Amino acid sequence: MSKVILHIDLNAFFAACEVLRDPTLKGKPLIVGGANRRGIVSTASYEARKYGIHSAMPTYKALRLCPNLIIKEPDFKLYHHYSSLFFNYLKDHVSPLLEVASIDECYIDATERLKNNRNPIGFIKELQQALLQEIGLGCSIGVAPTKFLAKMASNYKKPLGITIYRRRELANTLWKLPINEMYGIGKATAPRLLALDIKTIGDLATTEDPEVKKLLGKSFFTFKEWANGRGSDEVIAEEEDPKSIGHSSTFMFDTENYEEISALFKEMSNSVSERAKREGKVGLTIQIVMRYYNFENVNRSVTLNKPTNNAITIFYEAMKLFDKNYKDEPLRLVGVTLQNLSDEGSLVEQLSLFDDFNEKSKTEVIIELLNEEYDKPPFLRLSDLKRDD
């Protein structure tokens, strides 16, 4: 029996959060992104998109298209707040089988929730309206038997779309889409596929051309399975008592910008630290993941001398790993994970044997407060600097 997988994607999420904070922005052309000359559009409201403005466009070009454009600097604390409301609502009202894909999208296994529902489409429409009315966030929902098909379906109609992809109908739905719209096919690969006469997803689904196989390599079989409706239907939910605490995020567009990458690592380190403290956990190992433009994943980790949940330590160690292992190619995603978890209470008991524990705790608190107050490179302890061999 096929599962019912939903992919739920929040519409113009960052811009929507700004409108929730300041309702006077509703209906106005708005972007979230850098305001300086080198700034880039991260998200554009649908009103701004009517002027031809889109993500990854330089801000100065967006202003030429719409001189009265409103520009808001990103506020990730605000966005994480609404993201948490969104995910928690779905867990409470649909299913705890929820897999976070990014800050504004997720997969959810609704099979059990809809098993005895005589009007599943009605339920999904009500869910979409409830998210809009109760949280204030519009979304598009894809419904399908696999995660890939659900992802493609949610992207078909925006904003506020609901699209269903059934295996038996793929030849008349998914297969008719241009190949550049297929999830996972990058901007560099699409023209090369077109040169091999692969114009649609259906062309890729049915081809056995050795040149196409050579171009896509091992990914050829994955893409072919996806296009024929045979991809994964496993939604991987977070464990109740996790063995690790991690956070990853996808860039709006592939980037090599060190400042942008570093800023995201800092944001994620703070998120991991906050969650670990909230759950009373510390971790002995810090791991980073780097996903490059070609979907190559690289994982690197370091094991510390003592467990931590300190944001500064996590960020410092994550950046050391990044600096040692980054190979100067565009990145699509980065992540930070705290592993080898133990209860924070057990750490306090061990450290209380040492005379300097209370003083160290005070120092870390002061450093954290300084880093919250000033948007500068992180304040570090002298001992942290000495550890860098």
C-alpha atoms as one frame of an Amber mdcrd trajectory, in Angstrom:
protein
   0.000   0.000   0.000   1.338   3.431  -0.965   2.027   6.010   1.690   0.647
   9.544   1.689   3.575  11.945   1.903   3.028  15.688   2.177   5.686  18.224
   1.284   4.735  21.574   2.787   6.612  24.655   1.606   5.988  28.069   3.166
   5.424  30.804   0.565   7.957  33.685   0.533   8.682  32.754   4.139  11.144
  35.456   5.213   8.984  38.184   3.664   5.869  36.695   5.294   7.570  36.837
   8.712   8.395  40.513   8.191   4.734  41.208   7.395   3.649  39.366  10.550
   5.955  41.615  12.581   4.820  44.775  10.748   1.352  44.358   9.169   1.681
  47.745   7.405   3.998  45.952   4.941   1.170  43.744   3.687   0.526  44.136
  -0.037   3.720  46.136  -0.616   6.767  45.155  -2.703   9.237  43.826  -0.151
  12.516  41.943  -0.190  14.654  40.410   2.529  18.354  40.748   1.789  21.389
  42.986   1.898  20.696  46.699   1.519  24.196  47.717   0.423  25.474  47.804
  -3.145  26.779  44.243  -2.970  23.585  42.976  -1.338  21.595  40.062  -2.732
  17.855  39.362  -2.633  17.215  36.408  -0.331  13.404  36.410  -0.561  10.982
  38.580  -2.520   7.319  39.033  -1.644   4.842  38.150  -4.376   4.139  41.863
  -4.834   7.857  42.398  -5.555   7.931  39.433  -7.942   5.414  41.194 -10.173
   8.239  43.605 -11.040  10.496  40.737 -12.108  12.404  40.626  -8.827  13.580
  37.195  -7.694  15.918  35.449  -5.258  19.672  35.767  -5.909  19.185  39.046
  -7.803  21.540  41.878  -6.773  19.682  44.418  -4.656  20.658  47.338  -6.891
  18.993  45.624  -9.863  15.862  45.019  -7.803  15.742  48.736  -6.947  15.982
  49.635 -10.634  12.960  47.445 -11.337  11.020  48.845  -8.373  12.314  52.173
  -6.964   9.826  52.097  -4.055  10.966  48.613  -2.998  11.088  48.002   0.771
  14.283  46.271   1.937  14.569  44.379   5.219  17.790  42.942   6.606  17.447
  39.239   7.558  16.353  38.499  11.131  16.950  34.776  11.637  15.790  34.813
  15.242  12.355  35.919  14.009  12.360  33.343  11.212  13.325  30.487  13.538
  10.482  31.474  15.870   7.850  31.148  13.144   9.538  28.053  11.735   9.174
  26.341  15.125   5.498  27.314  15.326   4.970  25.830  11.860   6.660  22.491
  12.584   5.057  22.095  16.015   1.597  22.782  14.600   2.053  20.026  12.007
   3.323  17.545  14.603   0.295  18.256  16.806  -2.377  18.249  14.072  -1.092
  15.828  11.427   1.667  13.471  12.606   4.902  13.414  14.627   6.473  11.729
  11.578   7.890  15.015  10.305  11.238  15.520   8.577  12.604  19.056   8.423
  14.014  19.826   4.957  14.946  23.453   5.670  13.764  26.354   7.806  10.581
  26.750   5.722   9.755  23.282   4.386   9.226  19.741   5.572   8.004  16.273
   4.687   5.294  14.661   6.783   3.934  11.114   6.630   0.158  11.574   6.740
  -0.692   7.932   5.954  -2.164   7.079   9.371  -3.836  10.465   9.784  -5.700
  10.092   6.477  -6.254   6.306   6.511  -9.900   6.470   7.562 -10.607   9.984
   6.307 -13.330   9.986   3.648 -12.289  13.414   2.378  -8.470  13.615   2.504
  -8.299  16.557   0.096 -10.738  18.445   2.293  -8.483  17.783   5.282  -5.430
  19.099   3.409  -7.315  22.246   2.347  -8.382  22.818   5.954  -4.779  22.335
   7.093  -3.566  24.933   4.602  -6.194  27.420   5.780  -5.458  26.718   9.446
  -1.755  27.490   8.974  -2.706  30.751   7.292  -5.294  31.803   9.874  -3.710
  30.555  13.107  -0.016  31.250  12.410  -0.285  33.699   9.512   1.815  31.694
   7.062   0.724  30.719   3.563   2.006  27.470   2.105   1.929  25.204  -0.909
   1.336  21.490  -0.334   2.412  18.578  -2.493   0.721  15.211  -2.003   2.321
  12.036  -3.375   3.482   8.490  -2.564   7.195   9.478  -2.424   9.199  12.385
  -1.038  10.534  13.438  -4.435   7.074  13.498  -6.026   5.662  15.433  -3.057
   8.492  17.975  -3.356   7.849  18.420  -7.077   4.105  18.702  -6.483   4.432
  21.467  -3.873   6.547  23.467  -6.304   3.999  23.218  -9.114   1.639  25.934
  -7.896   2.582  28.899  -5.699   1.337  30.591  -3.636  -1.301  28.572  -1.751
  -1.274  25.629  -4.129  -2.307  22.028  -3.488  -1.066  19.536  -6.081  -1.379
  15.743  -6.152   0.970  13.470  -8.082  -0.177   9.864  -8.531   2.105   7.227
 -10.037  -0.421   6.204 -12.677  -0.717   9.814 -13.896   2.964  10.785 -14.092
   3.088  10.625 -17.897   0.456  13.376 -18.023   1.735  15.467 -15.103   5.356
  15.307 -13.945   6.790  14.055 -17.224   5.575  17.091 -19.136   7.666  19.498
 -17.034  10.913  20.896 -18.511  14.051  19.135 -17.327  15.418  22.266 -15.618
  12.463  22.129 -13.185  13.444  18.704 -11.863  14.655  18.802  -8.274  18.381
  18.011  -8.182  19.136  19.040 -11.766  21.387  22.073 -11.440  21.740  25.098
 -13.691  24.964  23.724 -15.160  23.544  20.253 -15.876  20.238  21.264 -17.495
  21.784  22.803 -20.681  23.979  19.739 -21.139  20.929  17.487 -20.911  19.132
  19.668 -23.453  22.095  19.201 -25.785  21.483  15.441 -25.484  17.805  15.946
 -26.405  16.575  15.459 -22.827  14.034  18.282 -22.801  11.502  17.068 -20.246
  11.422  14.968 -17.088   9.646  12.325 -19.152  12.600  12.181 -21.538  14.899
  11.411 -18.619  12.445   8.901 -17.148  12.472   6.796 -20.321  15.992   7.228
 -21.734  18.768   4.653 -21.776  21.153   6.894 -23.714  24.735   6.026 -22.653
  25.764   9.682 -23.061  23.127  10.713 -20.527  24.322   7.971 -18.178  27.881
   9.223 -18.564  26.871  12.825 -17.888  24.898  12.063 -14.728  27.114   9.253
 -13.450  25.743   7.397 -10.428  22.960   9.983 -10.139  21.419   8.736 -13.404
  19.740   5.779 -11.693  18.546   7.933  -8.790  16.955  10.516 -11.096  15.381
   7.767 -13.201  13.872   6.101 -10.130  12.545   9.435  -8.880  10.976  10.313
 -12.222   9.242   6.926 -12.374   7.745   7.291  -8.903  10.037   4.805  -7.181
  11.910   7.133  -4.821  12.066   6.985  -1.037   8.892   7.289   1.023  10.677
   7.177   4.384  10.126  10.284   6.485  12.920  10.509   9.042  11.624  12.199
  12.181  13.813  13.489  14.999  14.279  11.025  17.848  12.548  11.752  21.158
  15.830  11.213  22.999  18.274  12.162  20.268  21.789  10.768  19.999  22.778
  14.080  18.439  21.514  17.643  18.108  22.082  19.263  14.752  20.993  22.019
  12.459  21.568  22.424   8.731  20.489  25.085   6.280  20.413  25.476   2.514
  21.689  28.684   0.938  19.266  30.585  -1.265  21.821  30.061  -4.049  25.180
  28.268  -4.208  27.897  30.390  -2.620  31.654  30.634  -2.013  31.342  33.812
   0.088  33.285  33.207   3.323  31.418  35.857   5.325  28.045  34.409   4.339
  29.151  30.854   5.139  30.670  31.920   8.474  27.517  33.850   9.429  25.374
  30.786   8.764  27.685  28.545  10.802  27.403  31.030  13.682  23.606  31.089
  13.443  23.419  27.290  13.408  25.906  26.961  16.284  23.680  29.248  18.346
  20.616  27.153  17.444  22.352  23.894  18.375  23.556  25.413  21.651  20.110
  26.752  22.558  18.434  23.410  21.880  21.086  21.460  23.801  20.679  23.743
  26.818  16.893  23.534  26.566  17.094  19.731  26.618  19.797  19.628  29.297
  22.383  17.987  27.036  26.103  18.400  26.377  28.120  16.788  23.583  31.676
  15.566  23.249  31.896  15.623  19.431  31.198  18.427  16.949  30.528  17.532
  13.316  30.010  19.719  10.268  28.528  18.816   6.903  29.247  20.632   3.638
  27.107  19.928   0.588  28.636  21.268  -2.607  26.853  22.502  -5.743  27.138
  19.006  -7.293  25.456  17.346  -4.241  28.763  15.964  -2.924  28.514  15.693
   0.868  31.590  16.055   3.089  31.374  15.322   6.837  34.156  16.174   9.277
  34.212  15.960  13.080  36.358  16.666  16.122  36.149  15.172  19.618  36.774
  17.601  22.480  38.507  17.106  25.817  35.240  17.682  27.667  31.550  17.845
  26.671  30.023  21.232  25.864  26.842  22.994  24.819  28.500  26.400  24.610
  27.672  28.306  21.412  31.101  29.925  21.163  32.925  26.611  21.464  30.646
  24.939  18.912  31.110  27.787  16.420  34.868  27.978  16.998  35.381  24.238
  16.450  33.002  24.174  13.469  34.931  26.948  11.726  38.253  25.206  12.424
  36.867  22.107  10.689  35.546  24.211   7.831  38.822  26.084   7.316  40.780
  22.821   7.219  38.480  20.997   4.804  36.718  23.496   2.506  37.874  23.108
  -1.109  36.887  26.511  -2.549  33.857  25.367  -4.538  30.258  26.655  -4.325
  28.318  25.310  -1.356  24.623  24.495  -1.362  24.171  23.503   2.301  26.100
  23.493   5.566  25.274  21.988   8.934  26.524  21.642  12.521  25.828  18.693
  14.827  26.625  18.069  18.496  27.208  14.334  19.030  28.048  11.851  21.819
  25.459  13.470  24.062  25.185  13.134  27.818  23.095  14.821  30.488  24.320
  18.264  31.508  23.854  17.383  35.179  26.461  14.641  35.012  28.969  17.131
  33.593  28.348  19.553  36.480  28.956  16.770  39.005  32.278  15.888  37.366
  33.479  19.466  36.974  32.522  20.471  40.520  35.574  18.479  41.638  37.759
  21.223  40.174  38.284  24.525  41.998  38.050  26.663  38.875  34.644  25.378
  37.700  32.585  28.280  39.055  35.006  30.834  37.624  34.932  29.152  34.204
  31.138  29.204  34.229  31.109  32.921  34.975  33.604  33.566  32.184  31.533
  31.667  29.636  28.376  33.523  30.670  30.124  36.888  30.236  31.501  35.893
  26.824  28.064  34.745  25.650  26.499  38.023  26.765  29.171  40.001  24.898
  28.591  38.024  21.722  24.838  38.589  21.958  25.371  42.330  22.441  27.900
  42.998  19.684  27.654  41.852  16.066  31.414  41.332  15.762  33.810  38.406
  15.337  33.319  36.167  18.394  34.872  36.929  21.775  36.992  33.963  22.849
  38.830  32.855  25.961  42.637  32.975  25.775  42.659  29.215  26.360  40.531
  28.774  23.226  43.134  30.593  21.161  45.938  28.524  22.633  44.153  25.318
  21.614  44.515  26.192  17.919  47.534  24.164  16.874
